[in-house]
Amino acid sequence: MGENTRICRICSIEDTLPEDVSEYRNRLLRLLPEEQKASEKQFHMRLITCENCDKLSEGTCLSCGCYVQIRAAVYDKHCPLHLW
């Protein structure tokens, strides 16, 4: 991690996303129908699980290659390791 990287269980995934991926995630969430979105609680619980996983690298899941914030935001998506 870089010298200026914040370490926060909830925020650290956000801090490691490239800016264009953050923009893509935000656009996806705006366009995603409400019934397809994970609840805020579900979303945050998924991110906490990912934060504690050794397959997380700079916001990316090394098991499947996804950006975990995008996968975690969609209701019917699941962790490739079956952790959520």
PDB file of N, CA, C and O in Angstrom:
ATOM      1  N   MET A   1       0.830  -1.180   0.000  1.00  0.00           N
ATOM      2  CA  MET A   1       0.000   0.000   0.000  1.00  0.00           C
ATOM      3  C   MET A   1       0.875   1.243   0.000  1.00  0.00           C
ATOM      4  O   MET A   1       1.966   1.258   0.570  1.00  0.00           O
ATOM      5  N   GLY A   2       0.377   2.279  -0.647  1.00  0.00           N
ATOM      6  CA  GLY A   2       1.131   3.504  -0.734  1.00  0.00           C
ATOM      7  C   GLY A   2       1.183   4.251   0.589  1.00  0.00           C
ATOM      8  O   GLY A   2       0.405   3.984   1.504  1.00  0.00           O
ATOM      9  N   GLU A   3       2.092   5.169   0.668  1.00  0.00           N
ATOM     10  CA  GLU A   3       2.311   5.949   1.877  1.00  0.00           C
ATOM     11  C   GLU A   3       1.069   6.734   2.277  1.00  0.00           C
ATOM     12  O   GLU A   3       0.817   6.908   3.469  1.00  0.00           O
ATOM     13  N   ASN A   4       0.285   7.216   1.309  1.00  0.00           N
ATOM     14  CA  ASN A   4      -0.882   8.040   1.588  1.00  0.00           C
ATOM     15  C   ASN A   4      -2.184   7.249   1.615  1.00  0.00           C
ATOM     16  O   ASN A   4      -3.256   7.850   1.677  1.00  0.00           O
ATOM     17  N   THR A   5      -2.125   5.935   1.571  1.00  0.00           N
ATOM     18  CA  THR A   5      -3.324   5.106   1.568  1.00  0.00           C
ATOM     19  C   THR A   5      -3.888   5.022   2.975  1.00  0.00           C
ATOM     20  O   THR A   5      -3.179   4.667   3.916  1.00  0.00           O
ATOM     21  N   ARG A   6      -5.197   5.356   3.118  1.00  0.00           N
ATOM     22  CA  ARG A   6      -5.863   5.234   4.407  1.00  0.00           C
ATOM     23  C   ARG A   6      -6.172   3.774   4.676  1.00  0.00           C
ATOM     24  O   ARG A   6      -6.382   3.001   3.742  1.00  0.00           O
ATOM     25  N   ILE A   7      -6.201   3.397   5.915  1.00  0.00           N
ATOM     26  CA  ILE A   7      -6.583   2.045   6.286  1.00  0.00           C
ATOM     27  C   ILE A   7      -7.848   2.147   7.126  1.00  0.00           C
ATOM     28  O   ILE A   7      -7.814   2.670   8.240  1.00  0.00           O
ATOM     29  N   CYS A   8      -8.947   1.654   6.606  1.00  0.00           N
ATOM     30  CA  CYS A   8     -10.243   1.675   7.274  1.00  0.00           C
ATOM     31  C   CYS A   8     -11.010   0.462   6.801  1.00  0.00           C
ATOM     32  O   CYS A   8     -11.099   0.225   5.596  1.00  0.00           O
ATOM     33  N   ARG A   9     -11.569  -0.319   7.720  1.00  0.00           N
ATOM     34  CA  ARG A   9     -12.260  -1.556   7.345  1.00  0.00           C
ATOM     35  C   ARG A   9     -13.357  -1.296   6.318  1.00  0.00           C
ATOM     36  O   ARG A   9     -13.518  -2.086   5.388  1.00  0.00           O
ATOM     37  N   ILE A  10     -14.103  -0.225   6.459  1.00  0.00           N
ATOM     38  CA  ILE A  10     -15.206   0.039   5.546  1.00  0.00           C
ATOM     39  C   ILE A  10     -14.722   0.777   4.298  1.00  0.00           C
ATOM     40  O   ILE A  10     -15.181   0.497   3.191  1.00  0.00           O
ATOM     41  N   CYS A  11     -13.804   1.713   4.477  1.00  0.00           N
ATOM     42  CA  CYS A  11     -13.419   2.607   3.384  1.00  0.00           C
ATOM     43  C   CYS A  11     -12.291   2.110   2.502  1.00  0.00           C
ATOM     44  O   CYS A  11     -12.159   2.577   1.371  1.00  0.00           O
ATOM     45  N   SER A  12     -11.478   1.188   2.971  1.00  0.00           N
ATOM     46  CA  SER A  12     -10.248   0.886   2.250  1.00  0.00           C
ATOM     47  C   SER A  12     -10.494   0.327   0.857  1.00  0.00           C
ATOM     48  O   SER A  12      -9.689   0.567  -0.043  1.00  0.00           O
ATOM     49  N   ILE A  13     -11.586  -0.414   0.651  1.00  0.00           N
ATOM     50  CA  ILE A  13     -11.882  -0.890  -0.700  1.00  0.00           C
ATOM     51  C   ILE A  13     -12.152   0.303  -1.603  1.00  0.00           C
ATOM     52  O   ILE A  13     -11.668   0.347  -2.734  1.00  0.00           O
ATOM     53  N   GLU A  14     -12.920   1.270  -1.117  1.00  0.00           N
ATOM     54  CA  GLU A  14     -13.222   2.470  -1.888  1.00  0.00           C
ATOM     55  C   GLU A  14     -11.940   3.214  -2.244  1.00  0.00           C
ATOM     56  O   GLU A  14     -11.785   3.673  -3.375  1.00  0.00           O
ATOM     57  N   ASP A  15     -11.020   3.338  -1.289  1.00  0.00           N
ATOM     58  CA  ASP A  15      -9.792   4.100  -1.511  1.00  0.00           C
ATOM     59  C   ASP A  15      -8.886   3.465  -2.555  1.00  0.00           C
ATOM     60  O   ASP A  15      -8.061   4.159  -3.148  1.00  0.00           O
ATOM     61  N   THR A  16      -9.016   2.170  -2.794  1.00  0.00           N
ATOM     62  CA  THR A  16      -8.114   1.514  -3.733  1.00  0.00           C
ATOM     63  C   THR A  16      -8.691   1.422  -5.141  1.00  0.00           C
ATOM     64  O   THR A  16      -7.984   1.031  -6.070  1.00  0.00           O
ATOM     65  N   LEU A  17      -9.969   1.778  -5.315  1.00  0.00           N
ATOM     66  CA  LEU A  17     -10.555   1.702  -6.648  1.00  0.00           C
ATOM     67  C   LEU A  17     -10.002   2.803  -7.538  1.00  0.00           C
ATOM     68  O   LEU A  17      -9.916   3.958  -7.120  1.00  0.00           O
ATOM     69  N   PRO A  18      -9.627   2.453  -8.761  1.00  0.00           N
ATOM     70  CA  PRO A  18      -9.246   3.507  -9.703  1.00  0.00           C
ATOM     71  C   PRO A  18     -10.439   4.439  -9.905  1.00  0.00           C
ATOM     72  O   PRO A  18     -11.586   4.000  -9.828  1.00  0.00           O
ATOM     73  N   GLU A  19     -10.183   5.697 -10.160  1.00  0.00           N
ATOM     74  CA  GLU A  19     -11.255   6.686 -10.288  1.00  0.00           C
ATOM     75  C   GLU A  19     -12.281   6.278 -11.334  1.00  0.00           C
ATOM     76  O   GLU A  19     -13.479   6.444 -11.103  1.00  0.00           O
ATOM     77  N   ASP A  20     -11.852   5.750 -12.480  1.00  0.00           N
ATOM     78  CA  ASP A  20     -12.805   5.376 -13.518  1.00  0.00           C
ATOM     79  C   ASP A  20     -13.701   4.217 -13.070  1.00  0.00           C
ATOM     80  O   ASP A  20     -14.849   4.135 -13.506  1.00  0.00           O
ATOM     81  N   VAL A  21     -13.206   3.322 -12.213  1.00  0.00           N
ATOM     82  CA  VAL A  21     -14.023   2.225 -11.704  1.00  0.00           C
ATOM     83  C   VAL A  21     -15.046   2.768 -10.709  1.00  0.00           C
ATOM     84  O   VAL A  21     -16.190   2.314 -10.690  1.00  0.00           O
ATOM     85  N   SER A  22     -14.645   3.732  -9.885  1.00  0.00           N
ATOM     86  CA  SER A  22     -15.576   4.373  -8.966  1.00  0.00           C
ATOM     87  C   SER A  22     -16.706   5.043  -9.755  1.00  0.00           C
ATOM     88  O   SER A  22     -17.877   4.928  -9.394  1.00  0.00           O
ATOM     89  N   GLU A  23     -16.348   5.730 -10.812  1.00  0.00           N
ATOM     90  CA  GLU A  23     -17.356   6.378 -11.652  1.00  0.00           C
ATOM     91  C   GLU A  23     -18.277   5.333 -12.282  1.00  0.00           C
ATOM     92  O   GLU A  23     -19.492   5.528 -12.321  1.00  0.00           O
ATOM     93  N   TYR A  24     -17.716   4.230 -12.773  1.00  0.00           N
ATOM     94  CA  TYR A  24     -18.504   3.159 -13.368  1.00  0.00           C
ATOM     95  C   TYR A  24     -19.468   2.575 -12.332  1.00  0.00           C
ATOM     96  O   TYR A  24     -20.646   2.364 -12.621  1.00  0.00           O
ATOM     97  N   ARG A  25     -18.951   2.312 -11.105  1.00  0.00           N
ATOM     98  CA  ARG A  25     -19.795   1.769 -10.043  1.00  0.00           C
ATOM     99  C   ARG A  25     -20.950   2.718  -9.733  1.00  0.00           C
ATOM    100  O   ARG A  25     -22.095   2.286  -9.600  1.00  0.00           O
ATOM    101  N   ASN A  26     -20.650   3.999  -9.619  1.00  0.00           N
ATOM    102  CA  ASN A  26     -21.695   4.976  -9.322  1.00  0.00           C
ATOM    103  C   ASN A  26     -22.738   5.033 -10.425  1.00  0.00           C
ATOM    104  O   ASN A  26     -23.933   5.121 -10.143  1.00  0.00           O
ATOM    105  N   ARG A  27     -22.302   4.985 -11.673  1.00  0.00           N
ATOM    106  CA  ARG A  27     -23.240   4.996 -12.806  1.00  0.00           C
ATOM    107  C   ARG A  27     -24.083   3.726 -12.809  1.00  0.00           C
ATOM    108  O   ARG A  27     -25.292   3.782 -13.033  1.00  0.00           O
ATOM    109  N   LEU A  28     -23.444   2.572 -12.558  1.00  0.00           N
ATOM    110  CA  LEU A  28     -24.168   1.310 -12.491  1.00  0.00           C
ATOM    111  C   LEU A  28     -25.262   1.370 -11.425  1.00  0.00           C
ATOM    112  O   LEU A  28     -26.394   0.955 -11.671  1.00  0.00           O
ATOM    113  N   LEU A  29     -24.926   1.880 -10.251  1.00  0.00           N
ATOM    114  CA  LEU A  29     -25.902   1.950  -9.164  1.00  0.00           C
ATOM    115  C   LEU A  29     -27.058   2.889  -9.489  1.00  0.00           C
ATOM    116  O   LEU A  29     -28.196   2.637  -9.095  1.00  0.00           O
ATOM    117  N   ARG A  30     -26.770   3.960 -10.201  1.00  0.00           N
ATOM    118  CA  ARG A  30     -27.850   4.874 -10.609  1.00  0.00           C
ATOM    119  C   ARG A  30     -28.795   4.204 -11.611  1.00  0.00           C
ATOM    120  O   ARG A  30     -30.005   4.428 -11.573  1.00  0.00           O
ATOM    121  N   LEU A  31     -28.242   3.389 -12.498  1.00  0.00           N
ATOM    122  CA  LEU A  31     -29.043   2.766 -13.553  1.00  0.00           C
ATOM    123  C   LEU A  31     -29.692   1.453 -13.127  1.00  0.00           C
ATOM    124  O   LEU A  31     -30.669   1.024 -13.742  1.00  0.00           O
ATOM    125  N   LEU A  32     -29.174   0.818 -12.100  1.00  0.00           N
ATOM    126  CA  LEU A  32     -29.671  -0.476 -11.653  1.00  0.00           C
ATOM    127  C   LEU A  32     -31.051  -0.311 -11.013  1.00  0.00           C
ATOM    128  O   LEU A  32     -31.217   0.510 -10.110  1.00  0.00           O
ATOM    129  N   PRO A  33     -32.041  -1.081 -11.472  1.00  0.00           N
ATOM    130  CA  PRO A  33     -33.370  -1.002 -10.849  1.00  0.00           C
ATOM    131  C   PRO A  33     -33.274  -1.329  -9.358  1.00  0.00           C
ATOM    132  O   PRO A  33     -32.478  -2.179  -8.958  1.00  0.00           O
ATOM    133  N   GLU A  34     -34.073  -0.663  -8.546  1.00  0.00           N
ATOM    134  CA  GLU A  34     -34.024  -0.830  -7.096  1.00  0.00           C
ATOM    135  C   GLU A  34     -34.122  -2.292  -6.678  1.00  0.00           C
ATOM    136  O   GLU A  34     -33.439  -2.711  -5.743  1.00  0.00           O
ATOM    137  N   GLU A  35     -34.955  -3.069  -7.349  1.00  0.00           N
ATOM    138  CA  GLU A  35     -35.141  -4.474  -6.959  1.00  0.00           C
ATOM    139  C   GLU A  35     -33.901  -5.331  -7.235  1.00  0.00           C
ATOM    140  O   GLU A  35     -33.818  -6.463  -6.758  1.00  0.00           O
ATOM    141  N   GLN A  36     -32.943  -4.808  -7.995  1.00  0.00           N
ATOM    142  CA  GLN A  36     -31.710  -5.542  -8.277  1.00  0.00           C
ATOM    143  C   GLN A  36     -30.546  -5.120  -7.385  1.00  0.00           C
ATOM    144  O   GLN A  36     -29.475  -5.725  -7.423  1.00  0.00           O
ATOM    145  N   LYS A  37     -30.765  -4.078  -6.582  1.00  0.00           N
ATOM    146  CA  LYS A  37     -29.704  -3.579  -5.703  1.00  0.00           C
ATOM    147  C   LYS A  37     -29.714  -4.328  -4.380  1.00  0.00           C
ATOM    148  O   LYS A  37     -30.774  -4.645  -3.840  1.00  0.00           O
ATOM    149  N   ALA A  38     -28.534  -4.603  -3.871  1.00  0.00           N
ATOM    150  CA  ALA A  38     -28.406  -5.132  -2.511  1.00  0.00           C
ATOM    151  C   ALA A  38     -28.786  -4.012  -1.546  1.00  0.00           C
ATOM    152  O   ALA A  38     -28.577  -2.835  -1.839  1.00  0.00           O
ATOM    153  N   SER A  39     -29.337  -4.378  -0.407  1.00  0.00           N
ATOM    154  CA  SER A  39     -29.644  -3.367   0.606  1.00  0.00           C
ATOM    155  C   SER A  39     -28.329  -2.765   1.103  1.00  0.00           C
ATOM    156  O   SER A  39     -27.262  -3.357   0.937  1.00  0.00           O
ATOM    157  N   GLU A  40     -28.416  -1.593   1.707  1.00  0.00           N
ATOM    158  CA  GLU A  40     -27.214  -0.957   2.249  1.00  0.00           C
ATOM    159  C   GLU A  40     -26.542  -1.873   3.263  1.00  0.00           C
ATOM    160  O   GLU A  40     -25.319  -2.013   3.257  1.00  0.00           O
ATOM    161  N   LYS A  41     -27.336  -2.500   4.136  1.00  0.00           N
ATOM    162  CA  LYS A  41     -26.773  -3.395   5.147  1.00  0.00           C
ATOM    163  C   LYS A  41     -26.079  -4.586   4.482  1.00  0.00           C
ATOM    164  O   LYS A  41     -24.962  -4.948   4.853  1.00  0.00           O
ATOM    165  N   GLN A  42     -26.747  -5.192   3.498  1.00  0.00           N
ATOM    166  CA  GLN A  42     -26.174  -6.345   2.788  1.00  0.00           C
ATOM    167  C   GLN A  42     -24.878  -5.936   2.081  1.00  0.00           C
ATOM    168  O   GLN A  42     -23.879  -6.653   2.137  1.00  0.00           O
ATOM    169  N   PHE A  43     -24.905  -4.802   1.431  1.00  0.00           N
ATOM    170  CA  PHE A  43     -23.735  -4.281   0.721  1.00  0.00           C
ATOM    171  C   PHE A  43     -22.555  -4.122   1.678  1.00  0.00           C
ATOM    172  O   PHE A  43     -21.451  -4.583   1.388  1.00  0.00           O
ATOM    173  N   HIS A  44     -22.789  -3.470   2.816  1.00  0.00           N
ATOM    174  CA  HIS A  44     -21.700  -3.233   3.765  1.00  0.00           C
ATOM    175  C   HIS A  44     -21.213  -4.530   4.406  1.00  0.00           C
ATOM    176  O   HIS A  44     -20.015  -4.683   4.641  1.00  0.00           O
ATOM    177  N   MET A  45     -22.102  -5.449   4.687  1.00  0.00           N
ATOM    178  CA  MET A  45     -21.688  -6.739   5.257  1.00  0.00           C
ATOM    179  C   MET A  45     -20.823  -7.505   4.247  1.00  0.00           C
ATOM    180  O   MET A  45     -19.842  -8.145   4.626  1.00  0.00           O
ATOM    181  N   ARG A  46     -21.185  -7.437   2.985  1.00  0.00           N
ATOM    182  CA  ARG A  46     -20.388  -8.090   1.941  1.00  0.00           C
ATOM    183  C   ARG A  46     -18.999  -7.480   1.871  1.00  0.00           C
ATOM    184  O   ARG A  46     -18.009  -8.203   1.757  1.00  0.00           O
ATOM    185  N   LEU A  47     -18.917  -6.160   1.938  1.00  0.00           N
ATOM    186  CA  LEU A  47     -17.615  -5.498   1.866  1.00  0.00           C
ATOM    187  C   LEU A  47     -16.755  -5.818   3.081  1.00  0.00           C
ATOM    188  O   LEU A  47     -15.540  -5.964   2.953  1.00  0.00           O
ATOM    189  N   ILE A  48     -17.361  -5.928   4.248  1.00  0.00           N
ATOM    190  CA  ILE A  48     -16.600  -6.304   5.445  1.00  0.00           C
ATOM    191  C   ILE A  48     -16.024  -7.708   5.259  1.00  0.00           C
ATOM    192  O   ILE A  48     -14.875  -7.963   5.619  1.00  0.00           O
ATOM    193  N   THR A  49     -16.824  -8.617   4.697  1.00  0.00           N
ATOM    194  CA  THR A  49     -16.343  -9.973   4.433  1.00  0.00           C
ATOM    195  C   THR A  49     -15.168  -9.934   3.461  1.00  0.00           C
ATOM    196  O   THR A  49     -14.158 -10.606   3.669  1.00  0.00           O
ATOM    197  N   CYS A  50     -15.306  -9.148   2.407  1.00  0.00           N
ATOM    198  CA  CYS A  50     -14.226  -9.038   1.421  1.00  0.00           C
ATOM    199  C   CYS A  50     -12.976  -8.418   2.031  1.00  0.00           C
ATOM    200  O   CYS A  50     -11.861  -8.835   1.715  1.00  0.00           O
ATOM    201  N   GLU A  51     -13.151  -7.427   2.901  1.00  0.00           N
ATOM    202  CA  GLU A  51     -12.015  -6.781   3.564  1.00  0.00           C
ATOM    203  C   GLU A  51     -11.161  -7.794   4.315  1.00  0.00           C
ATOM    204  O   GLU A  51      -9.942  -7.643   4.397  1.00  0.00           O
ATOM    205  N   ASN A  52     -11.791  -8.816   4.857  1.00  0.00           N
ATOM    206  CA  ASN A  52     -11.093  -9.810   5.666  1.00  0.00           C
ATOM    207  C   ASN A  52     -10.635 -11.021   4.858  1.00  0.00           C
ATOM    208  O   ASN A  52     -10.134 -11.990   5.430  1.00  0.00           O
ATOM    209  N   CYS A  53     -10.799 -10.980   3.563  1.00  0.00           N
ATOM    210  CA  CYS A  53     -10.459 -12.104   2.702  1.00  0.00           C
ATOM    211  C   CYS A  53      -9.051 -11.918   2.131  1.00  0.00           C
ATOM    212  O   CYS A  53      -8.674 -10.818   1.728  1.00  0.00           O
ATOM    213  N   ASP A  54      -8.291 -12.995   2.104  1.00  0.00           N
ATOM    214  CA  ASP A  54      -6.929 -12.895   1.562  1.00  0.00           C
ATOM    215  C   ASP A  54      -6.895 -12.833   0.041  1.00  0.00           C
ATOM    216  O   ASP A  54      -5.827 -12.676  -0.550  1.00  0.00           O
ATOM    217  N   LYS A  55      -8.055 -12.954  -0.596  1.00  0.00           N
ATOM    218  CA  LYS A  55      -8.126 -12.849  -2.061  1.00  0.00           C
ATOM    219  C   LYS A  55      -8.399 -11.425  -2.529  1.00  0.00           C
ATOM    220  O   LYS A  55      -8.491 -11.184  -3.733  1.00  0.00           O
ATOM    221  N   LEU A  56      -8.531 -10.471  -1.597  1.00  0.00           N
ATOM    222  CA  LEU A  56      -8.772  -9.078  -1.959  1.00  0.00           C
ATOM    223  C   LEU A  56      -7.448  -8.391  -2.237  1.00  0.00           C
ATOM    224  O   LEU A  56      -6.531  -8.440  -1.418  1.00  0.00           O
ATOM    225  N   SER A  57      -7.351  -7.754  -3.387  1.00  0.00           N
ATOM    226  CA  SER A  57      -6.155  -7.007  -3.749  1.00  0.00           C
ATOM    227  C   SER A  57      -6.559  -5.719  -4.454  1.00  0.00           C
ATOM    228  O   SER A  57      -7.046  -5.745  -5.585  1.00  0.00           O
ATOM    229  N   GLU A  58      -6.356  -4.605  -3.785  1.00  0.00           N
ATOM    230  CA  GLU A  58      -6.639  -3.290  -4.357  1.00  0.00           C
ATOM    231  C   GLU A  58      -8.047  -3.201  -4.925  1.00  0.00           C
ATOM    232  O   GLU A  58      -8.247  -2.697  -6.031  1.00  0.00           O
ATOM    233  N   GLY A  59      -9.028  -3.694  -4.162  1.00  0.00           N
ATOM    234  CA  GLY A  59     -10.428  -3.603  -4.568  1.00  0.00           C
ATOM    235  C   GLY A  59     -10.871  -4.672  -5.541  1.00  0.00           C
ATOM    236  O   GLY A  59     -12.027  -4.691  -5.962  1.00  0.00           O
ATOM    237  N   THR A  60      -9.962  -5.562  -5.903  1.00  0.00           N
ATOM    238  CA  THR A  60     -10.253  -6.620  -6.871  1.00  0.00           C
ATOM    239  C   THR A  60     -10.221  -7.982  -6.189  1.00  0.00           C
ATOM    240  O   THR A  60      -9.367  -8.242  -5.342  1.00  0.00           O
ATOM    241  N   CYS A  61     -11.160  -8.848  -6.565  1.00  0.00           N
ATOM    242  CA  CYS A  61     -11.168 -10.220  -6.068  1.00  0.00           C
ATOM    243  C   CYS A  61     -10.226 -11.050  -6.940  1.00  0.00           C
ATOM    244  O   CYS A  61     -10.403 -11.136  -8.155  1.00  0.00           O
ATOM    245  N   LEU A  62      -9.237 -11.650  -6.314  1.00  0.00           N
ATOM    246  CA  LEU A  62      -8.276 -12.448  -7.074  1.00  0.00           C
ATOM    247  C   LEU A  62      -8.851 -13.798  -7.502  1.00  0.00           C
ATOM    248  O   LEU A  62      -8.262 -14.481  -8.340  1.00  0.00           O
ATOM    249  N   SER A  63      -9.995 -14.189  -6.934  1.00  0.00           N
ATOM    250  CA  SER A  63     -10.620 -15.450  -7.338  1.00  0.00           C
ATOM    251  C   SER A  63     -11.362 -15.326  -8.661  1.00  0.00           C
ATOM    252  O   SER A  63     -11.353 -16.250  -9.475  1.00  0.00           O
ATOM    253  N   CYS A  64     -12.007 -14.174  -8.874  1.00  0.00           N
ATOM    254  CA  CYS A  64     -12.806 -14.039 -10.102  1.00  0.00           C
ATOM    255  C   CYS A  64     -12.423 -12.833 -10.952  1.00  0.00           C
ATOM    256  O   CYS A  64     -12.814 -12.748 -12.116  1.00  0.00           O
ATOM    257  N   GLY A  65     -11.660 -11.898 -10.380  1.00  0.00           N
ATOM    258  CA  GLY A  65     -11.237 -10.724 -11.134  1.00  0.00           C
ATOM    259  C   GLY A  65     -12.185  -9.547 -11.079  1.00  0.00           C
ATOM    260  O   GLY A  65     -11.930  -8.525 -11.716  1.00  0.00           O
ATOM    261  N   CYS A  66     -13.286  -9.665 -10.326  1.00  0.00           N
ATOM    262  CA  CYS A  66     -14.251  -8.572 -10.271  1.00  0.00           C
ATOM    263  C   CYS A  66     -13.781  -7.476  -9.327  1.00  0.00           C
ATOM    264  O   CYS A  66     -12.922  -7.698  -8.474  1.00  0.00           O
ATOM    265  N   TYR A  67     -14.362  -6.281  -9.494  1.00  0.00           N
ATOM    266  CA  TYR A  67     -14.226  -5.241  -8.488  1.00  0.00           C
ATOM    267  C   TYR A  67     -15.302  -5.531  -7.455  1.00  0.00           C
ATOM    268  O   TYR A  67     -16.491  -5.524  -7.773  1.00  0.00           O
ATOM    269  N   VAL A  68     -14.892  -5.785  -6.224  1.00  0.00           N
ATOM    270  CA  VAL A  68     -15.837  -6.282  -5.220  1.00  0.00           C
ATOM    271  C   VAL A  68     -16.957  -5.301  -4.930  1.00  0.00           C
ATOM    272  O   VAL A  68     -18.063  -5.730  -4.602  1.00  0.00           O
ATOM    273  N   GLN A  69     -16.719  -4.014  -5.038  1.00  0.00           N
ATOM    274  CA  GLN A  69     -17.791  -3.051  -4.780  1.00  0.00           C
ATOM    275  C   GLN A  69     -18.909  -3.175  -5.811  1.00  0.00           C
ATOM    276  O   GLN A  69     -20.073  -2.944  -5.486  1.00  0.00           O
ATOM    277  N   ILE A  70     -18.580  -3.528  -7.019  1.00  0.00           N
ATOM    278  CA  ILE A  70     -19.609  -3.686  -8.048  1.00  0.00           C
ATOM    279  C   ILE A  70     -20.377  -4.982  -7.820  1.00  0.00           C
ATOM    280  O   ILE A  70     -21.608  -4.980  -7.842  1.00  0.00           O
ATOM    281  N   ARG A  71     -19.675  -6.078  -7.604  1.00  0.00           N
ATOM    282  CA  ARG A  71     -20.344  -7.354  -7.349  1.00  0.00           C
ATOM    283  C   ARG A  71     -21.207  -7.270  -6.096  1.00  0.00           C
ATOM    284  O   ARG A  71     -22.341  -7.750  -6.097  1.00  0.00           O
ATOM    285  N   ALA A  72     -20.693  -6.670  -5.032  1.00  0.00           N
ATOM    286  CA  ALA A  72     -21.412  -6.594  -3.761  1.00  0.00           C
ATOM    287  C   ALA A  72     -22.665  -5.733  -3.848  1.00  0.00           C
ATOM    288  O   ALA A  72     -23.584  -5.908  -3.048  1.00  0.00           O
ATOM    289  N   ALA A  73     -22.720  -4.824  -4.783  1.00  0.00           N
ATOM    290  CA  ALA A  73     -23.868  -3.914  -4.905  1.00  0.00           C
ATOM    291  C   ALA A  73     -25.084  -4.560  -5.555  1.00  0.00           C
ATOM    292  O   ALA A  73     -26.197  -4.049  -5.429  1.00  0.00           O
ATOM    293  N   VAL A  74     -24.885  -5.674  -6.247  1.00  0.00           N
ATOM    294  CA  VAL A  74     -25.990  -6.316  -6.983  1.00  0.00           C
ATOM    295  C   VAL A  74     -26.559  -7.453  -6.134  1.00  0.00           C
ATOM    296  O   VAL A  74     -25.835  -8.354  -5.709  1.00  0.00           O
ATOM    297  N   TYR A  75     -27.856  -7.389  -5.900  1.00  0.00           N
ATOM    298  CA  TYR A  75     -28.544  -8.309  -4.995  1.00  0.00           C
ATOM    299  C   TYR A  75     -28.251  -9.782  -5.262  1.00  0.00           C
ATOM    300  O   TYR A  75     -27.932 -10.523  -4.332  1.00  0.00           O
ATOM    301  N   ASP A  76     -28.354 -10.215  -6.509  1.00  0.00           N
ATOM    302  CA  ASP A  76     -28.259 -11.648  -6.803  1.00  0.00           C
ATOM    303  C   ASP A  76     -26.852 -12.126  -7.172  1.00  0.00           C
ATOM    304  O   ASP A  76     -26.684 -13.248  -7.650  1.00  0.00           O
ATOM    305  N   LYS A  77     -25.855 -11.290  -6.955  1.00  0.00           N
ATOM    306  CA  LYS A  77     -24.469 -11.720  -7.153  1.00  0.00           C
ATOM    307  C   LYS A  77     -23.966 -12.375  -5.869  1.00  0.00           C
ATOM    308  O   LYS A  77     -24.449 -12.078  -4.776  1.00  0.00           O
ATOM    309  N   HIS A  78     -22.996 -13.262  -6.018  1.00  0.00           N
ATOM    310  CA  HIS A  78     -22.465 -13.974  -4.873  1.00  0.00           C
ATOM    311  C   HIS A  78     -20.942 -14.010  -4.938  1.00  0.00           C
ATOM    312  O   HIS A  78     -20.342 -13.867  -6.003  1.00  0.00           O
ATOM    313  N   CYS A  79     -20.349 -14.201  -3.795  1.00  0.00           N
ATOM    314  CA  CYS A  79     -18.903 -14.347  -3.683  1.00  0.00           C
ATOM    315  C   CYS A  79     -18.493 -15.650  -4.367  1.00  0.00           C
ATOM    316  O   CYS A  79     -19.144 -16.673  -4.152  1.00  0.00           O
ATOM    317  N   PRO A  80     -17.423 -15.648  -5.196  1.00  0.00           N
ATOM    318  CA  PRO A  80     -16.992 -16.873  -5.847  1.00  0.00           C
ATOM    319  C   PRO A  80     -16.483 -17.922  -4.853  1.00  0.00           C
ATOM    320  O   PRO A  80     -16.390 -19.104  -5.183  1.00  0.00           O
ATOM    321  N   LEU A  81     -16.156 -17.479  -3.637  1.00  0.00           N
ATOM    322  CA  LEU A  81     -15.709 -18.416  -2.595  1.00  0.00           C
ATOM    323  C   LEU A  81     -16.855 -18.812  -1.661  1.00  0.00           C
ATOM    324  O   LEU A  81     -16.651 -19.499  -0.661  1.00  0.00           O
ATOM    325  N   HIS A  82     -18.055 -18.367  -2.008  1.00  0.00           N
ATOM    326  CA  HIS A  82     -19.277 -18.665  -1.224  1.00  0.00           C
ATOM    327  C   HIS A  82     -19.197 -18.119   0.197  1.00  0.00           C
ATOM    328  O   HIS A  82     -19.708 -18.738   1.131  1.00  0.00           O
ATOM    329  N   LEU A  83     -18.563 -16.970   0.363  1.00  0.00           N
ATOM    330  CA  LEU A  83     -18.490 -16.327   1.678  1.00  0.00           C
ATOM    331  C   LEU A  83     -19.691 -15.423   1.935  1.00  0.00           C
ATOM    332  O   LEU A  83     -19.977 -15.082   3.083  1.00  0.00           O
ATOM    333  N   TRP A  84     -20.396 -15.035   0.873  1.00  0.00           N
ATOM    334  CA  TRP A  84     -21.648 -14.303   0.990  1.00  0.00           C
ATOM    335  C   TRP A  84     -22.508 -14.591  -0.223  1.00  0.00           C
ATOM    336  O   TRP A  84     -23.618 -14.070  -0.330  1.00  0.00           O
TER     337      TRP A  84
END
